[in-house]
Amino acid sequence: MIIYDLKCPQGHKFEGWFKDRGAFERQKRSALIACPVCGSTDAVMIPSSVAIRGRECRSSAERHQAGVSPGKVVRELQEYLDKHFDDVGEKFAEVALRIHRGEEDGRNIRGTTTQPEEENLRDEGVQFIKFALPEFDA
């Protein structure tokens, strides 16, 4: 779907949504495009800020993001988790429940659980996120 900025001879600006440029041309020849203000069917395309905006106008974050590989993102996530979360291993459910109940100081933890442990955590109202990360060679 392409969105074109349009203008009628009276200067009213509006937009039209088309499958492609050919669809716009066919609809214009058949007088199917009408100004919503005055009803004129002689609309023309006008430059739009989106059409004028080039690659160099992207923000630095957009330029940076475009060059980041998925593997690098996963590695950075793994490094962040290693640095900011205590690895409690197979005791994740036990420690998470103690933190949830106020029996231990709150902190970021990571580890593993079994399906029954996960169900118990949900029943107790413990919020957690489960995902698997690939193991990388050192």
Chimera marker file (.cmm) of the C-alpha trace (Angstrom):
<marker_set name="trace">
<marker id="1" x="0.000" y="0.000" z="0.000" r="1" g="1" b="0" radius="0.5"/>
<marker id="2" x="1.335" y="3.410" z="-0.999" r="1" g="1" b="0" radius="0.5"/>
<marker id="3" x="0.051" y="6.646" z="0.504" r="1" g="1" b="0" radius="0.5"/>
<marker id="4" x="0.215" y="9.685" z="-1.781" r="1" g="1" b="0" radius="0.5"/>
<marker id="5" x="-0.310" y="13.294" z="-0.755" r="1" g="1" b="0" radius="0.5"/>
<marker id="6" x="-2.765" y="14.866" z="-3.190" r="1" g="1" b="0" radius="0.5"/>
<marker id="7" x="-4.053" y="18.362" z="-3.951" r="1" g="1" b="0" radius="0.5"/>
<marker id="8" x="-7.083" y="19.505" z="-5.914" r="1" g="1" b="0" radius="0.5"/>
<marker id="9" x="-7.116" y="22.632" z="-8.173" r="1" g="1" b="0" radius="0.5"/>
<marker id="10" x="-8.704" y="24.623" z="-5.316" r="1" g="1" b="0" radius="0.5"/>
<marker id="11" x="-5.663" y="23.890" z="-3.105" r="1" g="1" b="0" radius="0.5"/>
<marker id="12" x="-7.257" y="21.391" z="-0.734" r="1" g="1" b="0" radius="0.5"/>
<marker id="13" x="-4.695" y="18.812" z="0.406" r="1" g="1" b="0" radius="0.5"/>
<marker id="14" x="-5.606" y="15.212" z="1.212" r="1" g="1" b="0" radius="0.5"/>
<marker id="15" x="-4.119" y="11.747" z="0.984" r="1" g="1" b="0" radius="0.5"/>
<marker id="16" x="-4.966" y="8.684" z="-1.048" r="1" g="1" b="0" radius="0.5"/>
<marker id="17" x="-4.046" y="5.060" z="-0.499" r="1" g="1" b="0" radius="0.5"/>
<marker id="18" x="-3.206" y="2.987" z="-3.564" r="1" g="1" b="0" radius="0.5"/>
<marker id="19" x="-1.793" y="-0.411" z="-4.421" r="1" g="1" b="0" radius="0.5"/>
<marker id="20" x="0.822" y="1.225" z="-6.662" r="1" g="1" b="0" radius="0.5"/>
<marker id="21" x="1.378" y="4.201" z="-8.959" r="1" g="1" b="0" radius="0.5"/>
<marker id="22" x="-0.548" y="2.453" z="-11.755" r="1" g="1" b="0" radius="0.5"/>
<marker id="23" x="-3.618" y="2.134" z="-9.497" r="1" g="1" b="0" radius="0.5"/>
<marker id="24" x="-3.466" y="5.888" z="-8.827" r="1" g="1" b="0" radius="0.5"/>
<marker id="25" x="-3.261" y="6.673" z="-12.551" r="1" g="1" b="0" radius="0.5"/>
<marker id="26" x="-6.162" y="4.334" z="-13.438" r="1" g="1" b="0" radius="0.5"/>
<marker id="27" x="-8.383" y="5.755" z="-10.705" r="1" g="1" b="0" radius="0.5"/>
<marker id="28" x="-7.526" y="9.321" z="-11.736" r="1" g="1" b="0" radius="0.5"/>
<marker id="29" x="-8.397" y="8.608" z="-15.423" r="1" g="1" b="0" radius="0.5"/>
<marker id="30" x="-11.716" y="7.121" z="-14.295" r="1" g="1" b="0" radius="0.5"/>
<marker id="31" x="-12.442" y="10.167" z="-12.056" r="1" g="1" b="0" radius="0.5"/>
<marker id="32" x="-12.571" y="7.937" z="-8.985" r="1" g="1" b="0" radius="0.5"/>
<marker id="33" x="-10.351" y="10.194" z="-6.871" r="1" g="1" b="0" radius="0.5"/>
<marker id="34" x="-12.314" y="13.092" z="-5.438" r="1" g="1" b="0" radius="0.5"/>
<marker id="35" x="-11.338" y="15.899" z="-3.076" r="1" g="1" b="0" radius="0.5"/>
<marker id="36" x="-13.156" y="15.319" z="0.227" r="1" g="1" b="0" radius="0.5"/>
<marker id="37" x="-13.750" y="19.079" z="0.600" r="1" g="1" b="0" radius="0.5"/>
<marker id="38" x="-14.985" y="20.241" z="-2.818" r="1" g="1" b="0" radius="0.5"/>
<marker id="39" x="-15.463" y="16.997" z="-4.777" r="1" g="1" b="0" radius="0.5"/>
<marker id="40" x="-13.052" y="17.918" z="-7.590" r="1" g="1" b="0" radius="0.5"/>
<marker id="41" x="-11.769" y="14.864" z="-9.470" r="1" g="1" b="0" radius="0.5"/>
<marker id="42" x="-8.682" y="16.597" z="-10.864" r="1" g="1" b="0" radius="0.5"/>
<marker id="43" x="-6.239" y="15.841" z="-8.026" r="1" g="1" b="0" radius="0.5"/>
<marker id="44" x="-2.487" y="15.820" z="-8.540" r="1" g="1" b="0" radius="0.5"/>
<marker id="45" x="0.273" y="14.287" z="-6.449" r="1" g="1" b="0" radius="0.5"/>
<marker id="46" x="2.310" y="16.711" z="-4.388" r="1" g="1" b="0" radius="0.5"/>
<marker id="47" x="5.682" y="16.148" z="-2.702" r="1" g="1" b="0" radius="0.5"/>
<marker id="48" x="5.362" y="14.622" z="0.732" r="1" g="1" b="0" radius="0.5"/>
<marker id="49" x="7.819" y="14.827" z="3.586" r="1" g="1" b="0" radius="0.5"/>
<marker id="50" x="7.983" y="11.028" z="3.577" r="1" g="1" b="0" radius="0.5"/>
<marker id="51" x="8.801" y="10.924" z="-0.135" r="1" g="1" b="0" radius="0.5"/>
<marker id="52" x="11.487" y="13.600" z="0.213" r="1" g="1" b="0" radius="0.5"/>
<marker id="53" x="13.093" y="12.095" z="3.291" r="1" g="1" b="0" radius="0.5"/>
<marker id="54" x="16.174" y="10.171" z="2.244" r="1" g="1" b="0" radius="0.5"/>
<marker id="55" x="18.440" y="7.689" z="3.952" r="1" g="1" b="0" radius="0.5"/>
<marker id="56" x="20.652" y="10.398" z="5.363" r="1" g="1" b="0" radius="0.5"/>
<marker id="57" x="17.722" y="11.809" z="7.353" r="1" g="1" b="0" radius="0.5"/>
<marker id="58" x="17.504" y="8.740" z="9.569" r="1" g="1" b="0" radius="0.5"/>
<marker id="59" x="18.363" y="9.275" z="13.203" r="1" g="1" b="0" radius="0.5"/>
<marker id="60" x="21.684" y="8.008" z="14.475" r="1" g="1" b="0" radius="0.5"/>
<marker id="61" x="19.806" y="5.296" z="16.407" r="1" g="1" b="0" radius="0.5"/>
<marker id="62" x="18.129" y="4.119" z="13.191" r="1" g="1" b="0" radius="0.5"/>
<marker id="63" x="21.456" y="4.087" z="11.336" r="1" g="1" b="0" radius="0.5"/>
<marker id="64" x="23.112" y="2.189" z="14.186" r="1" g="1" b="0" radius="0.5"/>
<marker id="65" x="20.284" y="-0.325" z="14.472" r="1" g="1" b="0" radius="0.5"/>
<marker id="66" x="20.343" y="-1.104" z="10.751" r="1" g="1" b="0" radius="0.5"/>
<marker id="67" x="23.903" y="-2.444" z="11.036" r="1" g="1" b="0" radius="0.5"/>
<marker id="68" x="23.510" y="-4.662" z="14.118" r="1" g="1" b="0" radius="0.5"/>
<marker id="69" x="23.391" y="-8.395" z="13.523" r="1" g="1" b="0" radius="0.5"/>
<marker id="70" x="20.966" y="-10.599" z="15.466" r="1" g="1" b="0" radius="0.5"/>
<marker id="71" x="23.929" y="-12.578" z="16.800" r="1" g="1" b="0" radius="0.5"/>
<marker id="72" x="25.459" y="-9.446" z="18.275" r="1" g="1" b="0" radius="0.5"/>
<marker id="73" x="22.179" y="-8.507" z="19.942" r="1" g="1" b="0" radius="0.5"/>
<marker id="74" x="21.900" y="-11.955" z="21.522" r="1" g="1" b="0" radius="0.5"/>
<marker id="75" x="25.514" y="-11.772" z="22.747" r="1" g="1" b="0" radius="0.5"/>
<marker id="76" x="24.922" y="-8.342" z="24.280" r="1" g="1" b="0" radius="0.5"/>
<marker id="77" x="21.759" y="-9.574" z="25.997" r="1" g="1" b="0" radius="0.5"/>
<marker id="78" x="23.664" y="-12.549" z="27.394" r="1" g="1" b="0" radius="0.5"/>
<marker id="79" x="26.433" y="-10.258" z="28.671" r="1" g="1" b="0" radius="0.5"/>
<marker id="80" x="23.856" y="-7.972" z="30.293" r="1" g="1" b="0" radius="0.5"/>
<marker id="81" x="22.142" y="-10.881" z="32.034" r="1" g="1" b="0" radius="0.5"/>
<marker id="82" x="25.488" y="-12.259" z="33.218" r="1" g="1" b="0" radius="0.5"/>
<marker id="83" x="26.443" y="-8.875" z="34.649" r="1" g="1" b="0" radius="0.5"/>
<marker id="84" x="23.122" y="-7.788" z="36.210" r="1" g="1" b="0" radius="0.5"/>
<marker id="85" x="21.367" y="-11.010" z="37.282" r="1" g="1" b="0" radius="0.5"/>
<marker id="86" x="22.376" y="-13.516" z="39.965" r="1" g="1" b="0" radius="0.5"/>
<marker id="87" x="22.489" y="-17.045" z="38.548" r="1" g="1" b="0" radius="0.5"/>
<marker id="88" x="20.613" y="-19.203" z="41.071" r="1" g="1" b="0" radius="0.5"/>
<marker id="89" x="20.581" y="-22.215" z="38.744" r="1" g="1" b="0" radius="0.5"/>
<marker id="90" x="18.018" y="-24.904" z="39.486" r="1" g="1" b="0" radius="0.5"/>
<marker id="91" x="16.879" y="-23.058" z="42.641" r="1" g="1" b="0" radius="0.5"/>
<marker id="92" x="15.196" y="-20.323" z="40.589" r="1" g="1" b="0" radius="0.5"/>
<marker id="93" x="11.634" y="-21.156" z="41.688" r="1" g="1" b="0" radius="0.5"/>
<marker id="94" x="12.614" y="-21.460" z="45.347" r="1" g="1" b="0" radius="0.5"/>
<marker id="95" x="14.538" y="-18.171" z="45.401" r="1" g="1" b="0" radius="0.5"/>
<marker id="96" x="11.879" y="-16.349" z="43.350" r="1" g="1" b="0" radius="0.5"/>
<marker id="97" x="9.193" y="-17.390" z="45.858" r="1" g="1" b="0" radius="0.5"/>
<marker id="98" x="11.298" y="-16.232" z="48.822" r="1" g="1" b="0" radius="0.5"/>
<marker id="99" x="11.876" y="-12.853" z="47.152" r="1" g="1" b="0" radius="0.5"/>
<marker id="100" x="8.169" y="-12.603" z="46.263" r="1" g="1" b="0" radius="0.5"/>
<marker id="101" x="7.146" y="-13.325" z="49.864" r="1" g="1" b="0" radius="0.5"/>
<marker id="102" x="9.665" y="-10.823" z="51.271" r="1" g="1" b="0" radius="0.5"/>
<marker id="103" x="11.786" y="-13.536" z="52.881" r="1" g="1" b="0" radius="0.5"/>
<marker id="104" x="14.819" y="-12.424" z="50.837" r="1" g="1" b="0" radius="0.5"/>
<marker id="105" x="15.921" y="-9.041" z="49.528" r="1" g="1" b="0" radius="0.5"/>
<marker id="106" x="14.678" y="-8.302" z="46.029" r="1" g="1" b="0" radius="0.5"/>
<marker id="107" x="17.184" y="-8.660" z="43.235" r="1" g="1" b="0" radius="0.5"/>
<marker id="108" x="17.423" y="-9.762" z="39.635" r="1" g="1" b="0" radius="0.5"/>
<marker id="109" x="17.817" y="-13.503" z="39.344" r="1" g="1" b="0" radius="0.5"/>
<marker id="110" x="18.108" y="-16.012" z="36.541" r="1" g="1" b="0" radius="0.5"/>
<marker id="111" x="18.076" y="-19.771" z="36.456" r="1" g="1" b="0" radius="0.5"/>
<marker id="112" x="16.090" y="-22.795" z="35.363" r="1" g="1" b="0" radius="0.5"/>
<marker id="113" x="12.725" y="-24.248" z="36.321" r="1" g="1" b="0" radius="0.5"/>
<marker id="114" x="10.615" y="-27.272" z="35.644" r="1" g="1" b="0" radius="0.5"/>
<marker id="115" x="7.109" y="-27.003" z="34.199" r="1" g="1" b="0" radius="0.5"/>
<marker id="116" x="5.461" y="-27.719" z="37.596" r="1" g="1" b="0" radius="0.5"/>
<marker id="117" x="7.654" y="-25.042" z="39.226" r="1" g="1" b="0" radius="0.5"/>
<marker id="118" x="6.610" y="-22.527" z="36.577" r="1" g="1" b="0" radius="0.5"/>
<marker id="119" x="2.940" y="-23.322" z="37.173" r="1" g="1" b="0" radius="0.5"/>
<marker id="120" x="3.443" y="-22.865" z="40.925" r="1" g="1" b="0" radius="0.5"/>
<marker id="121" x="5.160" y="-19.494" z="40.370" r="1" g="1" b="0" radius="0.5"/>
<marker id="122" x="2.218" y="-18.343" z="38.226" r="1" g="1" b="0" radius="0.5"/>
<marker id="123" x="-0.279" y="-19.535" z="40.856" r="1" g="1" b="0" radius="0.5"/>
<marker id="124" x="1.627" y="-17.570" z="43.514" r="1" g="1" b="0" radius="0.5"/>
<marker id="125" x="1.608" y="-14.435" z="41.347" r="1" g="1" b="0" radius="0.5"/>
<marker id="126" x="5.355" y="-14.340" z="40.742" r="1" g="1" b="0" radius="0.5"/>
<marker id="127" x="6.184" y="-12.501" z="37.555" r="1" g="1" b="0" radius="0.5"/>
<marker id="128" x="8.959" y="-13.944" z="35.425" r="1" g="1" b="0" radius="0.5"/>
<marker id="129" x="10.045" y="-14.147" z="31.824" r="1" g="1" b="0" radius="0.5"/>
<marker id="130" x="11.181" y="-17.397" z="30.303" r="1" g="1" b="0" radius="0.5"/>
<marker id="131" x="13.443" y="-17.543" z="27.273" r="1" g="1" b="0" radius="0.5"/>
<marker id="132" x="16.350" y="-19.563" z="26.050" r="1" g="1" b="0" radius="0.5"/>
<marker id="133" x="19.623" y="-18.129" z="24.823" r="1" g="1" b="0" radius="0.5"/>
<marker id="134" x="22.128" y="-20.042" z="22.735" r="1" g="1" b="0" radius="0.5"/>
<marker id="135" x="25.432" y="-20.934" z="24.327" r="1" g="1" b="0" radius="0.5"/>
<marker id="136" x="28.432" y="-19.236" z="22.746" r="1" g="1" b="0" radius="0.5"/>
<marker id="137" x="31.984" y="-20.491" z="22.657" r="1" g="1" b="0" radius="0.5"/>
<marker id="138" x="34.221" y="-18.492" z="24.947" r="1" g="1" b="0" radius="0.5"/>
<link id1="1" id2="2" r="1" g="1" b="0" radius="0.2"/>
<link id1="2" id2="3" r="1" g="1" b="0" radius="0.2"/>
<link id1="3" id2="4" r="1" g="1" b="0" radius="0.2"/>
<link id1="4" id2="5" r="1" g="1" b="0" radius="0.2"/>
<link id1="5" id2="6" r="1" g="1" b="0" radius="0.2"/>
<link id1="6" id2="7" r="1" g="1" b="0" radius="0.2"/>
<link id1="7" id2="8" r="1" g="1" b="0" radius="0.2"/>
<link id1="8" id2="9" r="1" g="1" b="0" radius="0.2"/>
<link id1="9" id2="10" r="1" g="1" b="0" radius="0.2"/>
<link id1="10" id2="11" r="1" g="1" b="0" radius="0.2"/>
<link id1="11" id2="12" r="1" g="1" b="0" radius="0.2"/>
<link id1="12" id2="13" r="1" g="1" b="0" radius="0.2"/>
<link id1="13" id2="14" r="1" g="1" b="0" radius="0.2"/>
<link id1="14" id2="15" r="1" g="1" b="0" radius="0.2"/>
<link id1="15" id2="16" r="1" g="1" b="0" radius="0.2"/>
<link id1="16" id2="17" r="1" g="1" b="0" radius="0.2"/>
<link id1="17" id2="18" r="1" g="1" b="0" radius="0.2"/>
<link id1="18" id2="19" r="1" g="1" b="0" radius="0.2"/>
<link id1="19" id2="20" r="1" g="1" b="0" radius="0.2"/>
<link id1="20" id2="21" r="1" g="1" b="0" radius="0.2"/>
<link id1="21" id2="22" r="1" g="1" b="0" radius="0.2"/>
<link id1="22" id2="23" r="1" g="1" b="0" radius="0.2"/>
<link id1="23" id2="24" r="1" g="1" b="0" radius="0.2"/>
<link id1="24" id2="25" r="1" g="1" b="0" radius="0.2"/>
<link id1="25" id2="26" r="1" g="1" b="0" radius="0.2"/>
<link id1="26" id2="27" r="1" g="1" b="0" radius="0.2"/>
<link id1="27" id2="28" r="1" g="1" b="0" radius="0.2"/>
<link id1="28" id2="29" r="1" g="1" b="0" radius="0.2"/>
<link id1="29" id2="30" r="1" g="1" b="0" radius="0.2"/>
<link id1="30" id2="31" r="1" g="1" b="0" radius="0.2"/>
<link id1="31" id2="32" r="1" g="1" b="0" radius="0.2"/>
<link id1="32" id2="33" r="1" g="1" b="0" radius="0.2"/>
<link id1="33" id2="34" r="1" g="1" b="0" radius="0.2"/>
<link id1="34" id2="35" r="1" g="1" b="0" radius="0.2"/>
<link id1="35" id2="36" r="1" g="1" b="0" radius="0.2"/>
<link id1="36" id2="37" r="1" g="1" b="0" radius="0.2"/>
<link id1="37" id2="38" r="1" g="1" b="0" radius="0.2"/>
<link id1="38" id2="39" r="1" g="1" b="0" radius="0.2"/>
<link id1="39" id2="40" r="1" g="1" b="0" radius="0.2"/>
<link id1="40" id2="41" r="1" g="1" b="0" radius="0.2"/>
<link id1="41" id2="42" r="1" g="1" b="0" radius="0.2"/>
<link id1="42" id2="43" r="1" g="1" b="0" radius="0.2"/>
<link id1="43" id2="44" r="1" g="1" b="0" radius="0.2"/>
<link id1="44" id2="45" r="1" g="1" b="0" radius="0.2"/>
<link id1="45" id2="46" r="1" g="1" b="0" radius="0.2"/>
<link id1="46" id2="47" r="1" g="1" b="0" radius="0.2"/>
<link id1="47" id2="48" r="1" g="1" b="0" radius="0.2"/>
<link id1="48" id2="49" r="1" g="1" b="0" radius="0.2"/>
<link id1="49" id2="50" r="1" g="1" b="0" radius="0.2"/>
<link id1="50" id2="51" r="1" g="1" b="0" radius="0.2"/>
<link id1="51" id2="52" r="1" g="1" b="0" radius="0.2"/>
<link id1="52" id2="53" r="1" g="1" b="0" radius="0.2"/>
<link id1="53" id2="54" r="1" g="1" b="0" radius="0.2"/>
<link id1="54" id2="55" r="1" g="1" b="0" radius="0.2"/>
<link id1="55" id2="56" r="1" g="1" b="0" radius="0.2"/>
<link id1="56" id2="57" r="1" g="1" b="0" radius="0.2"/>
<link id1="57" id2="58" r="1" g="1" b="0" radius="0.2"/>
<link id1="58" id2="59" r="1" g="1" b="0" radius="0.2"/>
<link id1="59" id2="60" r="1" g="1" b="0" radius="0.2"/>
<link id1="60" id2="61" r="1" g="1" b="0" radius="0.2"/>
<link id1="61" id2="62" r="1" g="1" b="0" radius="0.2"/>
<link id1="62" id2="63" r="1" g="1" b="0" radius="0.2"/>
<link id1="63" id2="64" r="1" g="1" b="0" radius="0.2"/>
<link id1="64" id2="65" r="1" g="1" b="0" radius="0.2"/>
<link id1="65" id2="66" r="1" g="1" b="0" radius="0.2"/>
<link id1="66" id2="67" r="1" g="1" b="0" radius="0.2"/>
<link id1="67" id2="68" r="1" g="1" b="0" radius="0.2"/>
<link id1="68" id2="69" r="1" g="1" b="0" radius="0.2"/>
<link id1="69" id2="70" r="1" g="1" b="0" radius="0.2"/>
<link id1="70" id2="71" r="1" g="1" b="0" radius="0.2"/>
<link id1="71" id2="72" r="1" g="1" b="0" radius="0.2"/>
<link id1="72" id2="73" r="1" g="1" b="0" radius="0.2"/>
<link id1="73" id2="74" r="1" g="1" b="0" radius="0.2"/>
<link id1="74" id2="75" r="1" g="1" b="0" radius="0.2"/>
<link id1="75" id2="76" r="1" g="1" b="0" radius="0.2"/>
<link id1="76" id2="77" r="1" g="1" b="0" radius="0.2"/>
<link id1="77" id2="78" r="1" g="1" b="0" radius="0.2"/>
<link id1="78" id2="79" r="1" g="1" b="0" radius="0.2"/>
<link id1="79" id2="80" r="1" g="1" b="0" radius="0.2"/>
<link id1="80" id2="81" r="1" g="1" b="0" radius="0.2"/>
<link id1="81" id2="82" r="1" g="1" b="0" radius="0.2"/>
<link id1="82" id2="83" r="1" g="1" b="0" radius="0.2"/>
<link id1="83" id2="84" r="1" g="1" b="0" radius="0.2"/>
<link id1="84" id2="85" r="1" g="1" b="0" radius="0.2"/>
<link id1="85" id2="86" r="1" g="1" b="0" radius="0.2"/>
<link id1="86" id2="87" r="1" g="1" b="0" radius="0.2"/>
<link id1="87" id2="88" r="1" g="1" b="0" radius="0.2"/>
<link id1="88" id2="89" r="1" g="1" b="0" radius="0.2"/>
<link id1="89" id2="90" r="1" g="1" b="0" radius="0.2"/>
<link id1="90" id2="91" r="1" g="1" b="0" radius="0.2"/>
<link id1="91" id2="92" r="1" g="1" b="0" radius="0.2"/>
<link id1="92" id2="93" r="1" g="1" b="0" radius="0.2"/>
<link id1="93" id2="94" r="1" g="1" b="0" radius="0.2"/>
<link id1="94" id2="95" r="1" g="1" b="0" radius="0.2"/>
<link id1="95" id2="96" r="1" g="1" b="0" radius="0.2"/>
<link id1="96" id2="97" r="1" g="1" b="0" radius="0.2"/>
<link id1="97" id2="98" r="1" g="1" b="0" radius="0.2"/>
<link id1="98" id2="99" r="1" g="1" b="0" radius="0.2"/>
<link id1="99" id2="100" r="1" g="1" b="0" radius="0.2"/>
<link id1="100" id2="101" r="1" g="1" b="0" radius="0.2"/>
<link id1="101" id2="102" r="1" g="1" b="0" radius="0.2"/>
<link id1="102" id2="103" r="1" g="1" b="0" radius="0.2"/>
<link id1="103" id2="104" r="1" g="1" b="0" radius="0.2"/>
<link id1="104" id2="105" r="1" g="1" b="0" radius="0.2"/>
<link id1="105" id2="106" r="1" g="1" b="0" radius="0.2"/>
<link id1="106" id2="107" r="1" g="1" b="0" radius="0.2"/>
<link id1="107" id2="108" r="1" g="1" b="0" radius="0.2"/>
<link id1="108" id2="109" r="1" g="1" b="0" radius="0.2"/>
<link id1="109" id2="110" r="1" g="1" b="0" radius="0.2"/>
<link id1="110" id2="111" r="1" g="1" b="0" radius="0.2"/>
<link id1="111" id2="112" r="1" g="1" b="0" radius="0.2"/>
<link id1="112" id2="113" r="1" g="1" b="0" radius="0.2"/>
<link id1="113" id2="114" r="1" g="1" b="0" radius="0.2"/>
<link id1="114" id2="115" r="1" g="1" b="0" radius="0.2"/>
<link id1="115" id2="116" r="1" g="1" b="0" radius="0.2"/>
<link id1="116" id2="117" r="1" g="1" b="0" radius="0.2"/>
<link id1="117" id2="118" r="1" g="1" b="0" radius="0.2"/>
<link id1="118" id2="119" r="1" g="1" b="0" radius="0.2"/>
<link id1="119" id2="120" r="1" g="1" b="0" radius="0.2"/>
<link id1="120" id2="121" r="1" g="1" b="0" radius="0.2"/>
<link id1="121" id2="122" r="1" g="1" b="0" radius="0.2"/>
<link id1="122" id2="123" r="1" g="1" b="0" radius="0.2"/>
<link id1="123" id2="124" r="1" g="1" b="0" radius="0.2"/>
<link id1="124" id2="125" r="1" g="1" b="0" radius="0.2"/>
<link id1="125" id2="126" r="1" g="1" b="0" radius="0.2"/>
<link id1="126" id2="127" r="1" g="1" b="0" radius="0.2"/>
<link id1="127" id2="128" r="1" g="1" b="0" radius="0.2"/>
<link id1="128" id2="129" r="1" g="1" b="0" radius="0.2"/>
<link id1="129" id2="130" r="1" g="1" b="0" radius="0.2"/>
<link id1="130" id2="131" r="1" g="1" b="0" radius="0.2"/>
<link id1="131" id2="132" r="1" g="1" b="0" radius="0.2"/>
<link id1="132" id2="133" r="1" g="1" b="0" radius="0.2"/>
<link id1="133" id2="134" r="1" g="1" b="0" radius="0.2"/>
<link id1="134" id2="135" r="1" g="1" b="0" radius="0.2"/>
<link id1="135" id2="136" r="1" g="1" b="0" radius="0.2"/>
<link id1="136" id2="137" r="1" g="1" b="0" radius="0.2"/>
<link id1="137" id2="138" r="1" g="1" b="0" radius="0.2"/>
</marker_set>
